[in-house]
Amino acid sequence: MKKRNLIKSVCLWIVLMTFAGCWSDSKKNQGINDDDFFGSVDKMLGVNEKNYINLEGNWRFLIGDDTAWSSPDFNDNNWEKIKVPSTWEDQGFHGYNGYAWYRKTFLVPKEMVGSNFILNAGFIDDVDQTYINGKLVGMSGGFPPNFVTAYDAHREYFISKDLLHEGKNTIAIRVFDAQLEGGITRGAVGLSVTKPDTRYIGYPDLDINLTGMWKFNTGDLSEWKNPNFDDKEWKEIFVPAFWEAQGYKNYNGFAWYRMKFNLPQKFENQKMVLLLGKIDDMDQTFVNGKLIGSVGDWNFDVIPGSFNDNSEWEMVRGYYIPDNILQPGKENVITVRVYDGYMDGGIYQGPIGLITQDKYRQYWNSQKDFNR
């Protein structure tokens, strides 16, 4: 995180020095509008009203905790108003530690409808769950009783094109602060249209977005890969996010994820790819009980002797699904067997979902073109 902030600072310094040089070379060069200096910076960096929705400014705010507050239909007219980004201590809630919610209604113009977005929610002290139009889209840290702070984590959540619609939309952020300052404290807050970018592992245009709550269980039984296995007693955790932040602090070992989904009939004749982002450390992934891909050395007797010699936790999972495994028009089951040997574990970074092979190839070709 410190390295990323340093890089950003250096890049901003270079931009500012470039602008300063242009501006000092007399006004015959119309390089920058000195009445709107930072607006000009944004334009030079490609940020404009056509690809960015600014969410900074006034938000509705209330201390307390009620999951009903995530609903876009909830009436928050009697809530307090608070500035974002800023600590809530600086806005009249001095000394408050505990739960609080933020809500904001924003407009999506017609020309942005159908785009995938990245939500930048800045830095939140300590823990958050973030909802768009009532749908959980991301979380960082762990809520009590399994509290894990994420005060120093920059929030960056993928928003699939099906979640936003033309006109009014609602964002709601549930926050827990344990001590000292709390809230959406700093950083840019807004929605930007995704595009190829070397900073990301990639946010392609998913055909089926599988971000959300998955069934989860620690331990290791081979029968858990079977599509007809009854997992109703399993817990649920959010994907993508480390399991340590969701009640499994300091757990190292085997764990399994399961997700059921319906594949629309229109994909009957399509070859598909399953994207599982990054997993810490090793995985074996099954669709409808069939192994479709793995990362790591799974040849061992009891536990893996090697689990991160090749930086397995940094590898992007993109598994090509063989023919005749997926069942269009029916329920399908993804199961992921994970082994974590050290520190954080689990499916921790997206994208998470299904995409056709044609679109997947086009996406990576666009990445190559972007990086030339």
N, C-alpha and C positions, 0 to 999 in steps of 0.2 A: 504494500500500500504506500509506504514512504517512497519507494522507487518510482511508482506511478506518479505521485504528486510532484516529485522532483522533475520528472520528464515534462509534465504539464507546465511547471513553472518555467523551465528552460525554454519550452516552445513559445509560451506567452511572452517571455522576455525578448525572444528573437523577433516575434511579430511586432511588439511595441517599438523596438529599436528600428525596425524597417520602416514603420509608420513615422517615427520621429524624424528619420532621415528624409523621407518624402515630404513631410510637412515643412521642414526647415529650408527646403530648396525653393523657397518663395511660393506664392500662391498661383504662379503660372502653371504648376502641377496641381491639379485638383484632386490629389490623392486621398484626402481625408476631410471630412466635415468636422471642424473643431467644435461645433455646437453639439455634436453627437458622436464623440470619440469612440465610445465602446460599442455604439450601434454600428459604426463603420468596421470595428474589429469583427463583430459577428458576421457582417456581410462578407468580409474577406475569408472567413472560415467556413462559409457556405451555409450559415444559419439564416433563415429568412422565414417570412410568414407562410411560405408555400410548403415548408417541410418541418416546421417546429411550432408547437403549441406551448406557450409560456404559462406555467402554473404557479408562478410566484405571486405574492401579494396576499390579499385577504382570503382566509379560509374560515369555515365554521369550526368551533372547538368546544369540547365538553369533557370534563374529568368524569371518570367512572368507566364502566365496561358493560356493554350489552351487544351481542352479536347482531341484533336486529338493526343496529346502526350502520351495518354494511350495505343495507338494501338501498337501491336508487330511489325507491318510493318513500323512504322515511322522511318525515317532515322535520327539518333541523332549523326552522325559522327562529326558534327561541334560544338557539345556542349563542355562545360568545363569538366574537370575531377576533381573529389572531393573525399576525403576519407570518408568512413562510417565505424564506427560512429565517428562523430566530428561535432561541430557547424560550420555553414558556415562562421561565423565571423572569425574563426581561419584559414580560408583558402582563404582569399582574398576578402570576401564580408562583410567587417566590416560596421556596421551601417545599413545594409539592413533589412527592414521589409516589408513583403508582400508575394506574391505568388512565389513559385519555384517548380520545378519538378526534381525528381531523376529517373534515368532509369539504368537498368543493365540486361545484357544477361547472362544466366547461363546454364550449362549443367545438364541434368538429365540422369544418366546412366540407361541402360536397366534393371538392376536388381531392380531398384526403381520404375519402371513404374507399375502402378496399385495400388500404395500405397496412402493412405491419409496422409496429412502432416499438421503440425502446423508451420505457419510462425511466427517467433519471429522477430519483427521489432524494438526492443529496445524501447527507449523513443524518442518521436518526439515533438518538440516545434514549434507551439502550436497544430495545427490541421492537420489531414491527411485523404486522401482517397487512398487506396492501391489497385492496379490492378495486376492480374496475367494473362498474355496473353490477355490483353484487358478486362478482366472480373473483375468488382468490387468485392473484397473479404472481405473488412473491412474498417471501418472508426472510428475515435475517435475525439471528439470535434465537434464544429459547425463553419462552414465558415461564413464570413460576408454575408448578413447584420445581421445575428443572431449568432454572434461570441460567442463561448464558448471554453475556453482553455482546453486542455487535456495534458499539458506539463509533468504532473507527472504520466501519465497512461502508463503502460507497454503494448505495442501492441502485441497481440497474436491472430492470425487469422487462422481459420480452412480452409484448402485447400483440396477440394475433389479430388479424384483420377482422375476424368475426365478432370481436368483443366491442368494437366501437361502431357507432352509427351516426349518420348525419344529424346535426342538431345537438341537443343537450345530452351530455353524458356525466356520470358521477364517479369521482374517486373518493374512497374512504380508507383511512389509514389508522389501524389500531396500534397504539404505542404503549409500552411499559418502560418506566424509568425507575431504577433502583436507588440511585443517589445522585447528588450534585445536580448538574444541568440535565434537562430533559426536553424531548420534542424533536421536530425536524429542524436541526440546529444550523446547518450551513450547506453550501453547495448549490449548484444550479438545479432547479426543479422544473421539469417540463417533459413533453413528449416529442420525440423526433422520429421521422420516417426512416426506416432501416434502409441501408445501402451497403454495398461491399466495402469492407473496412478492415485493414490489417489488425486493428485492436481487438477484434472479436474472433471467436472460432467460427462465427457465422450464424446468421439468422435467416435461413432460406424460407421461402414461401411454403410453409407446411400445408399439406392437404388435410391432415388430421392432427390437431394439437393435443398432446397428451400431458401437458403441464397440469399439475393439480394434485389431488389426494390419491395416493396409492396404498394398497394393503401392504403391511410390513410385519415381519417376524424375525427375531434373532434365532440362531440355531442353524441346523443343516440336515435336511431330510430330502432324499431324491424324489420322493412322491410329491413334493410341493410343486414340481414343474408340471404335473398333470393338469390339463385344462378343467377337469371335473372335480378337482380337489376343493373341499369346502373350507374357505378361508374366512368365514363370517366371524370367527373369534379373534382374528388378527387385528392389530392396531392399524391406524391410518397415519401416514406422515406425508408431508408435502414434498413433491419432486418438481424441480431440483432444489435440494438443500441438504447440508450435512445432517446425518442422523444425530450427531452430538447436540445439535441445537434444538432437537425435538424430543428430548426425554431420554436419550441414550448416551449421556455424557461418559466419556472415558471407555466406551465399549469398543473393543477390538475383537475381531473374529468373523464368523460367517453370519450372513443375514440374507433374507430373500424379500424381493418385491413382487407384487402381482397387480396387474391392471387388466380389467375387462373393458372391451370397446366393441362397438358395431362398425363394420366396414361397409359403407354404402355400396349398393349394387353397381354403381357407375364405374367402380374400380375393378370390375370382374376381369377385364382383359389387360390390366395394367401391372407392370412389374414395379414392386415397391421397395423402399429402403426405410429401415427403422433407425431413427436418430436418437441416441441416448446421451448426447453431450459428453461430459467427463465424469468418470467414476473412480472413486478412491477406495481400494487400490485395483483389484482384479475383478473380472466378471465373466460369467457364462450366461448367455441370453437365449431364451427359448420362446418360440411362438407356437401356440397350440401343442405344447409338449415336445416340439422338435428344436434341437439345437441349431441356431442360425449364425452364431458368432461368439467369439470370446477374445479376451485380452488377458495375458499372463500365462504363466506356466502352471497348468492344472495337473501335471503328473506328480502326484505325491501320495503318501499313505494316509496321513492323519491331517496335517496342516501344511500349507505351502512353505517350502524352505526359502523361496525367493518370491517377493511380491512387489518390489519397486526398483529392481536393478536397472530396468529400462524405462524408468519414469512412467510406469503404466498409468498412474493417477493423472497424468497430463494428456493422455491420448484421447482424441475425439472418436467416439463410437459412432460408426455409420455402417449398419449391417444390411447387406443385400438379402432379401428374403427369397428363398427358392420358390419355384412354381408349386402350386397345389398345396400350399401350407395355409395361406389365408383363406377365409370363407366369406366371400362377399354376401351381404344381406343377412349375415348371422353374427352371433357373438363370438369374439375371438379373445384369447388370453395371452398376455405377455408376462413371462416370469423371468426375473433377473436374479441370479445367484451371485452374491458379492462376498469377497473376502477383503477385510481391511486389517493390515498388520500393525499400523502405527498411526497415532494421532487421529485426525479427522477421517470419517468414512462415509461411503454411500454415493448415490447419484447426486452430484452437487452442482452441476452447471449444465444449462441447456445448450442447444435446442433439444426438446423432447417431443417426438411425434413421428408421423409417417409422411413420406413424400414419394412421388413417382420417380422412377429412375431417370426419366427424361428431364424432369425439373431439377433433380439432384445434379446431373451432369452439367446442365446449363448454369446452375448456380456456381459450381466450381470453376467452370470456364470464365464466368464473369469475375470471379475472385482473381484468376490469373491475369485477366485483362486489366483489372484495377491495379494490380501490383507491378505492372510493367513500367 
